[in-house]
Amino acid sequence: MDKVVVGMSGGVDSAVAAYLLKQEGYEVIGVTLRTWRSDDGTEGRCCEIDDARSSAVRLGIEFLPVNCISDFQKYVVEPFTGEYLRGRTPNPCIVCNRHVKWEKLLYYAKVVGARYVATGHYASVLRLPNGRYTVKTALHGEKDQTYMLYRLTQEQLSATLMPLGAYSKAEVRRIAAEAGLAVASKPDSQEVCFVTDGSYADYIESTAGDSLPGEGDFVDASGKVLGRHRGIVHYTVGQRKGLGIALGHPAYVKELRPETNEVVLGDEESLYRRELLCEDPCFMSIPGLREGEVLPCAVKIRYRHAPQSAQISLAENGQVKVSFAEPVRAPAPGQSAVFYDDEGCVIGGGVIAKAFS
């Protein structure tokens, strides 16, 4: 059968993806993308080469480590820092999938003459009757990763296999154990892969240099000064814990204002929004929205958010307007809003630029 390049992170999911494809008869080549290496030599959690190589040896497949640190720095790390300095909350994994992982995997697939690339994401790739490709939510929704994949291009999807879409995590671990893979019980990675020590704010403070904004004012919606904050990179919309201010009642981050270095606080009710504007939209199941078209869908505003009933339409400057049937809690600029049809297939998505009551 065809040759396939499998992106192997060193975790159980990608190892089982490689195993399943080999069982199906594919000629499998494992590739680990080295995306990050800290000053002390620590690998990022997305490129644990020793574990990936061990899995490849156990499976009896060819294995190649590939250096893409410079691309990762350009497309992921630098924008990540820049977004936080702008008072936004970015999704580095979404950017990495589009501009680093798939680009590099497809490049090496061409080098070795492979027809496909594959990953251990919990999702399925579908070709629709209109000829376009999309990703469909995993059968076991608790592990679904389609939110992180919405920026993949039609060219990338047409050459992609995702064999884990119908499996639960427990089933994947069981398959790994039966196959004798040492990573069968390895814990999942939960944090940003290149923030290996401390918090994301600590990381930004260590890398931003002179561009790092300092302390500023906590204010309420009317502009009244409530106290002092440590710097906007320490906060995100919806945050309650770790504010470092006592007001005698629960307070939440309602808005970040980098232009004045202010953090706006409010009560929980103030976090809810009914409309969003999304910039830099990317579409999968359709080529785009037509002028005047209003498309019903379900929308996720963060990875762990349950899709909510909404409508999408074109706005000015190519942006997409999202109108929810019911207000959603704490949509954060910089996060992505991903649009789904009633079959659980990704229509598209965009980066939240602004939220309205």
C-alpha positions in Angstrom: 0.0 0.0 0.0 0.9 3.7 0.1 3.7 5.2 2.1 2.7 7.5 5.0 4.7 9.9 7.1 3.4 10.0 10.7 4.2 12.9 13.0 5.3 11.3 16.2 5.5 13.6 19.2 6.8 11.0 21.7 3.3 10.5 23.2 0.9 7.6 23.1 -1.6 9.0 20.5 0.9 9.4 17.6 2.5 6.1 18.4 -0.8 4.3 18.2 -1.7 6.2 15.0 1.6 4.8 13.5 0.7 1.3 14.8 -2.8 1.3 13.3 -1.6 2.5 9.9 1.1 -0.2 9.8 -1.6 -2.8 10.7 -3.6 -1.5 7.7 -0.7 -2.2 5.5 0.8 1.2 5.0 4.6 1.7 4.8 5.0 3.9 7.8 7.8 6.4 8.4 7.9 8.2 11.8 9.0 11.8 11.9 9.5 13.9 15.0 9.6 17.6 14.5 12.1 19.3 16.8 10.2 22.5 17.4 11.8 23.8 20.6 14.9 23.4 22.6 15.5 25.6 25.7 18.8 27.1 26.7 19.4 24.2 29.2 18.8 21.6 26.4 15.3 20.6 27.5 13.0 19.5 24.6 9.5 20.9 24.3 6.7 18.5 25.2 5.7 18.3 21.5 9.1 16.9 20.4 10.2 14.3 22.9 12.5 12.5 20.5 13.8 9.7 22.7 10.2 8.4 23.4 9.3 8.8 19.7 12.3 6.8 18.6 11.7 4.1 21.1 8.1 3.7 19.8 9.4 3.6 16.2 11.9 0.9 17.1 9.2 -1.2 18.8 7.0 -0.8 15.8 9.8 -1.7 13.4 9.4 1.5 11.3 11.9 4.0 9.9 12.3 7.1 12.1 13.6 10.6 11.3 14.0 13.5 13.7 13.6 16.8 11.8 14.8 20.2 13.0 12.3 23.0 12.5 13.2 25.3 15.4 13.6 28.4 13.3 10.2 28.0 11.7 8.7 27.4 15.1 10.3 30.5 16.5 9.1 32.6 13.6 5.5 31.4 13.3 4.7 30.4 16.9 6.9 31.7 19.6 7.4 35.3 18.4 3.6 35.9 17.6 2.7 34.2 20.9 4.7 36.8 22.9 3.5 39.6 20.6 -0.2 38.7 21.1 0.1 38.8 24.9 1.8 42.2 24.7 -1.3 43.4 22.8 -3.6 42.2 25.5 -4.8 39.2 23.6 -4.9 35.4 24.4 -3.4 33.4 21.5 -3.8 29.8 20.5 -0.2 28.7 19.6 -1.1 25.1 18.7 -3.5 26.3 16.0 -0.8 28.3 14.3 1.8 25.6 14.8 -0.5 23.0 13.1 -1.0 25.1 10.0 2.4 26.7 9.5 4.9 24.3 11.1 3.7 20.7 11.6 1.8 20.1 8.4 4.1 22.2 6.3 7.2 20.2 7.5 5.4 16.8 7.4 4.2 17.4 3.8 7.7 18.5 2.8 9.3 15.4 4.1 6.5 13.3 2.6 7.6 14.6 -0.8 11.2 13.9 0.0 10.6 10.3 0.8 7.9 9.7 -1.8 5.0 9.3 0.7 1.4 9.9 -0.5 0.1 10.9 2.9 0.9 12.4 6.3 -0.8 11.3 9.5 -1.1 12.5 13.1 -2.6 11.2 16.4 -5.3 13.9 16.6 -8.7 12.9 17.7 -10.6 13.9 14.6 -11.5 12.5 11.2 -10.8 13.9 7.7 -13.7 13.9 5.3 -14.2 14.7 1.7 -17.7 16.2 1.2 -20.0 15.9 -1.8 -19.0 19.5 -2.8 -15.4 18.2 -3.2 -14.0 20.1 -0.3 -12.2 18.5 2.7 -13.0 19.2 6.3 -12.4 17.6 9.7 -15.2 16.0 11.7 -15.5 15.8 15.5 -14.1 12.7 17.2 -16.6 10.0 18.1 -15.7 10.5 21.7 -16.2 14.2 22.2 -14.2 14.6 25.4 -11.0 14.2 23.3 -12.1 16.0 20.2 -9.3 18.2 18.7 -11.0 19.7 15.6 -10.8 23.1 17.3 -7.1 23.1 16.9 -7.2 22.1 13.2 -9.5 24.6 11.6 -6.8 26.5 9.8 -5.5 23.5 7.8 -5.7 24.1 4.0 -7.5 22.0 1.5 -4.1 20.9 0.1 -3.0 19.8 3.6 -6.2 18.0 4.4 -6.3 16.2 1.0 -3.0 14.4 2.0 -3.9 13.8 5.7 -4.9 10.7 7.6 -6.2 10.8 11.1 -6.8 7.2 12.3 -7.8 8.0 15.9 -11.2 9.7 15.2 -13.3 6.7 16.2 -11.3 5.8 19.3 -11.5 6.8 23.0 -8.4 7.6 25.0 -8.8 4.4 27.0 -8.9 2.3 23.8 -5.8 4.0 22.5 -3.9 3.2 25.8 -5.1 -0.4 25.6 -3.9 -0.7 22.0 -0.6 0.8 23.0 -0.2 -1.7 25.9 -1.1 -4.6 23.7 1.5 -3.5 21.1 4.2 -3.3 23.8 4.7 0.5 23.5 6.4 2.0 26.6 4.4 5.2 26.2 1.1 3.4 26.9 0.6 5.0 30.3 2.5 8.2 29.6 0.5 11.3 30.8 -0.9 13.7 28.3 0.7 17.1 27.8 -1.5 19.9 29.0 0.5 23.1 28.7 2.1 25.1 26.0 5.0 23.0 24.8 7.7 25.6 24.9 6.8 27.0 28.3 8.6 24.3 30.2 9.1 26.0 33.5 6.8 28.4 35.3 3.8 30.2 33.8 3.3 31.7 30.4 3.6 35.2 31.9 7.0 34.3 33.4 8.1 33.1 30.0 7.0 36.4 28.3 8.6 38.5 31.0 11.9 36.6 30.3 11.8 37.1 26.6 10.0 40.4 25.9 12.8 42.7 27.0 12.1 46.5 26.8 8.7 46.0 25.1 7.2 44.5 28.3 4.6 46.8 29.8 4.9 47.4 33.5 2.4 47.9 36.2 -0.8 49.8 35.6 -4.3 50.4 36.9 -7.2 48.1 37.6 -10.3 50.1 36.7 -14.0 49.5 36.6 -16.2 50.0 33.5 -16.6 53.7 34.2 -12.8 54.2 34.5 -12.6 54.5 38.2 -9.2 53.3 39.5 -9.5 50.3 41.8 -5.9 49.4 42.4 -2.6 48.4 40.7 -1.9 45.4 38.5 1.4 43.6 37.8 1.3 44.0 34.0 -1.3 43.0 31.4 0.5 39.8 30.4 -0.5 38.3 33.7 -4.2 38.5 32.9 -6.8 37.2 30.5 -10.5 37.9 29.9 -12.6 35.9 32.4 -9.9 35.5 35.0 -10.8 35.6 38.6 -7.9 33.9 40.5 -4.5 35.6 41.0 -5.7 39.1 40.4 -3.9 40.4 43.6 -6.7 42.8 44.5 -9.4 42.5 47.2 -12.6 44.4 46.5 -14.9 42.7 49.0 -16.8 40.9 46.2 -15.9 38.5 43.4 -14.1 40.4 40.5 -13.3 39.2 37.0 -11.2 40.5 34.2 -13.7 42.0 31.8 -11.3 43.7 29.3 -7.6 44.4 28.7 -6.7 47.8 27.4 -3.0 47.7 26.3 -3.2 51.2 24.8 -3.7 52.6 28.4 -2.2 49.7 30.2 -5.4 49.1 32.1 -7.2 46.0 33.3 -10.9 46.4 33.5 -12.7 44.5 36.2 -16.4 43.6 36.6 -18.8 41.1 38.0 -19.5 37.7 36.3 -22.5 39.0 34.5 -20.4 41.6 32.7 -18.4 38.8 31.0 -21.2 37.7 28.8 -21.3 38.6 25.1 -23.8 38.0 22.3 -21.8 39.0 19.3 -18.2 38.6 18.0 -16.2 39.9 15.2 -13.6 37.4 13.9 -10.6 38.4 11.8 -8.4 36.3 9.4 -11.2 33.8 8.7 -10.4 30.4 7.3 -13.0 28.1 5.7 -13.0 24.3 5.3 -16.3 22.8 4.3 -17.3 25.8 2.2 -15.2 28.2 0.1 -16.5 31.2 2.1 -19.5 33.3 2.9 -21.4 35.2 0.3 -22.5 38.8 0.7 -25.7 38.9 2.7 -25.6 35.2 3.5 -26.5 34.2 7.1 -25.4 30.7 8.0 -26.7 28.9 11.1 -24.1 26.8 12.9 -22.6 26.0 16.3 -19.6 27.9 17.5 -16.8 27.1 20.0 -15.0 30.1 21.5 -12.2 28.1 23.2 -10.9 24.5 23.2 -12.9 23.3 26.2 -16.0 25.2 25.3 -19.2 23.4 24.3 -20.4 24.6 20.8 -23.2 27.1 21.1 -26.0 27.9 18.6 -25.2 30.9 16.5 -25.3 32.5 13.0 -22.4 33.7 11.0 -22.3 36.4 8.3 -19.8 38.6 6.5 -18.8 41.9 8.1 -16.6 44.7 6.9 -13.0 44.2 5.9 -13.5 40.4 5.3 -14.3 39.8 9.0 -17.0 37.3 10.1 -19.7 38.4 12.5 -20.9 35.7 15.0 -24.3 36.2 16.6 -25.2 33.8 19.4 -28.7 32.7 20.3 -27.7 33.1 23.9 -24.8 35.1 25.4 -21.5 33.3 25.8 -19.1 33.7 28.8 -15.8 35.5 28.4 -14.9 35.4 24.7 -11.2 36.5 24.7 -9.6 38.5 21.8 -6.9 36.4 20.3 -8.7 33.1 20.9 -10.4 31.4 18.0 -14.0 30.9 17.2 -14.6 27.7 15.3 -17.8 27.1 13.3 -19.5 23.6 13.0 -22.4 22.3 11.0 -25.1 20.0 12.5 -23.0 16.9 11.5 -20.0 18.0 13.6 -17.9 19.0 10.6 -15.8 22.2 10.7 -17.2 25.0 8.5 -14.3 27.3 9.3 -13.2 29.7 12.0 -11.5 33.0 12.8 -9.6 34.8 15.4 -11.7 36.8 17.9 -11.0 40.5 17.4 -13.8 42.0 19.4 -16.8 41.0 21.5 -20.1 42.9 22.0 -22.9 42.7 24.6 
